Amino acid sequence: MKLSVLMAAFNEERTIAEVTREVLAVDYPCDIELIVVDDGSSDSTPDLLAQLDDPRVTVHRHTVNRGKGAALLTAARLATGTYILPFDADLEYSPEDIPRLLAPVLQKRCEVVYGARLFGFNTVYQSYRYALGNKMTTLAANLLFDANLADMHTCLKLIPIDLFRSFNLRDSGFGLDTEMTAEILRRGLRPFEVPITYHSRTHSEGKKITWQDGLECLFILGRVRFSRQRRRSTYPRPHLRVPSAVRPADGGGLVDTVTAEPA
């Protein structure tokens, strides 16, 4: 097993150095790589990323801001691991929780693992509206797909890369997060949820999601649920070798922009 941690960063100069340092400092039970996509930042984020000196790190830059979803799709195309895990650049999540998500997979108990933010347990929400919005959209997903998720919008989604690349993902913004869960549930898969810690930030601290994203989430859930697209019942098993043709020849460093089309 090799883990590819995918990080989208847009104007995160206040946290990007610390979060990358913390992710790399964790004692992992498997090989890892960290792929950071700077999504057209206009602050000092690119300069801070250029200072990273670790063979496990690949830095990629979009010359213009294209959205979090587009950045994650680019990162996934550069990934060489057998599993991917999105990780936000804003320090809302703790990298120390990542090994706990890996454990059920290494024990062969499941293939998809979500890090669930359980309200009232090791979590801080700056606004009740955000917590309520997450509960409502998670409830909608559970009703539409007959599931029982506790936290649909957690960033920490551990997914086999072959499964991820089999999804028909369209959204270039925050909606990609919803599409991922909808595609997983539509195929009859049910994530194994592991409790994690969470400390949210305010809009003044850089939080970018809005109530419009909640409405878009509901639309995406309905679109995927009632899509006539033929459902795939199988996908290549995660232990198979992942093609690495799109990886930079030197294995790291700053590379030019590539087009990130849906997998």
Residue pairs with C-beta under 8 A, 6 or more apart in sequence:
1 30
1 31
1 81
1 82
1 83
1 102
1 105
1 106
2 30
2 31
2 32
2 33
2 80
2 81
2 82
2 83
3 28
3 30
3 31
3 32
3 33
3 81
3 82
3 83
3 84
3 85
3 98
3 102
3 158
4 32
4 33
4 35
4 75
4 76
4 79
4 80
4 81
4 83
4 84
4 85
4 161
5 23
5 32
5 33
5 34
5 35
5 84
5 85
5 87
5 98
6 35
6 37
6 72
6 75
6 76
6 79
6 84
6 85
6 86
6 87
7 19
7 20
7 23
7 34
7 35
7 36
7 37
7 75
7 86
7 87
7 88
7 89
8 37
8 39
8 68
8 71
8 72
8 75
8 86
8 88
8 89
9 16
9 36
9 37
9 38
9 39
9 41
9 45
9 49
9 71
9 89
10 38
10 39
10 40
10 41
10 45
10 65
10 68
10 71
10 208
11 41
11 42
11 43
11 45
11 206
12 19
12 41
12 43
12 45
12 89
12 90
12 206
13 41
13 43
13 44
13 45
13 48
14 205
14 206
15 89
15 90
15 91
15 206
16 36
16 45
16 48
16 49
16 89
17 48
17 51
18 91
19 87
19 88
19 89
19 90
19 91
19 95
20 34
20 36
20 49
20 52
20 57
20 89
22 91
22 94
22 95
22 96
23 34
23 87
23 95
23 98
24 34
24 54
24 56
24 57
25 95
26 95
26 96
26 98
26 99
27 99
28 98
28 99
28 102
29 99
29 102
29 103
29 106
30 102
30 106
31 81
32 56
32 81
33 56
33 57
33 58
33 79
33 80
33 81
34 54
34 56
34 57
34 58
35 57
35 58
35 60
35 75
35 78
35 79
36 49
36 52
36 57
36 58
36 59
36 60
36 75
36 89
37 59
37 60
37 61
37 62
37 71
37 72
37 74
37 75
38 45
38 46
38 49
38 59
38 60
38 61
38 62
39 62
39 65
39 66
39 67
39 68
39 70
39 71
40 61
40 62
40 63
40 64
40 65
40 66
41 65
46 61
49 59
49 254
50 59
50 254
52 59
55 251
55 252
56 252
57 252
58 78
58 247
58 248
58 251
58 252
58 253
58 255
59 252
59 253
59 254
59 255
60 74
60 75
60 78
60 254
60 255
60 257
60 258
61 254
61 255
61 256
61 257
62 70
62 71
62 74
62 257
63 257
66 172
66 260
67 171
67 172
67 173
67 174
68 173
68 174
68 176
69 169
69 171
69 172
69 173
69 174
69 175
69 176
69 177
69 179
70 172
70 173
70 260
71 260
72 86
72 176
73 169
73 172
73 176
73 260
73 261
73 262
73 263
74 258
74 260
76 84
76 161
76 164
76 165
76 263
77 246
77 258
77 260
77 263
78 246
78 247
78 248
79 161
79 242
80 242
80 244
80 247
81 161
81 242
82 160
82 161
82 162
82 238
82 239
82 240
82 242
83 105
83 158
83 159
83 160
83 161
83 238
84 158
84 159
84 161
84 164
85 98
85 101
85 156
85 157
85 158
85 159
86 155
86 156
86 157
86 177
87 93
87 95
87 98
87 155
87 156
88 155
90 201
90 205
90 206
90 207
91 199
91 201
92 155
92 198
92 199
92 200
92 201
93 115
93 155
93 156
93 196
93 197
93 198
94 196
94 197
97 115
97 156
97 194
97 196
97 197
98 156
100 115
100 194
100 196
101 113
101 115
101 156
101 158
101 194
101 196
102 113
102 158
103 194
104 110
104 113
104 192
104 194
105 111
105 113
105 158
109 192
110 191
110 192
111 160
111 163
111 189
111 238
112 157
112 158
112 159
112 160
112 163
112 184
112 189
112 190
112 191
112 192
113 157
113 158
113 191
113 192
113 193
113 194
114 149
114 151
114 154
114 156
114 157
114 158
114 191
114 192
114 193
114 194
115 151
115 154
115 155
115 156
115 157
115 158
115 193
115 194
115 195
115 196
116 149
116 150
116 151
116 154
116 193
116 194
116 195
116 196
117 123
117 134
117 151
117 154
117 196
117 198
118 150
118 151
118 195
119 125
119 131
119 135
121 195
122 195
122 196
122 197
122 198
123 197
123 198
123 199
123 200
124 198
124 199
124 200
125 131
125 198
125 200
126 200
126 201
126 202
126 207
127 200
127 202
129 211
130 200
130 209
133 211
133 214
134 151
134 152
134 153
136 214
137 152
137 153
137 178
137 214
137 217
137 218
137 221
138 149
138 150
138 151
138 152
138 153
140 217
140 218
140 221
141 147
141 149
141 152
141 178
141 181
141 182
141 185
141 221
142 148
142 149
144 185
144 221
144 222
144 225
145 182
145 185
145 186
145 225
147 185
147 190
148 190
149 181
149 185
149 191
149 193
150 193
151 193
152 178
152 181
153 177
153 178
153 217
154 196
155 177
156 196
157 177
157 180
157 181
157 191
159 180
159 184
160 235
160 237
160 238
161 238
161 242
162 235
162 236
162 237
162 238
162 240
162 242
163 184
163 189
163 235
163 238
164 180
164 263
165 263
166 232
166 235
166 236
166 263
167 179
167 180
167 183
167 262
167 263
168 183
168 229
168 262
169 176
169 179
169 180
169 183
169 262
169 263
170 179
170 262
171 178
171 179
171 216
171 220
173 213
173 216
174 208
174 209
174 213
174 216
175 213
175 216
175 217
175 220
178 216
178 217
178 220
178 221
179 220
179 224
181 191
182 220
182 221
182 224
182 225
183 224
184 191
186 224
186 225
186 227
186 231
187 231
187 232
187 233
188 233
200 207
201 207
246 258
248 255
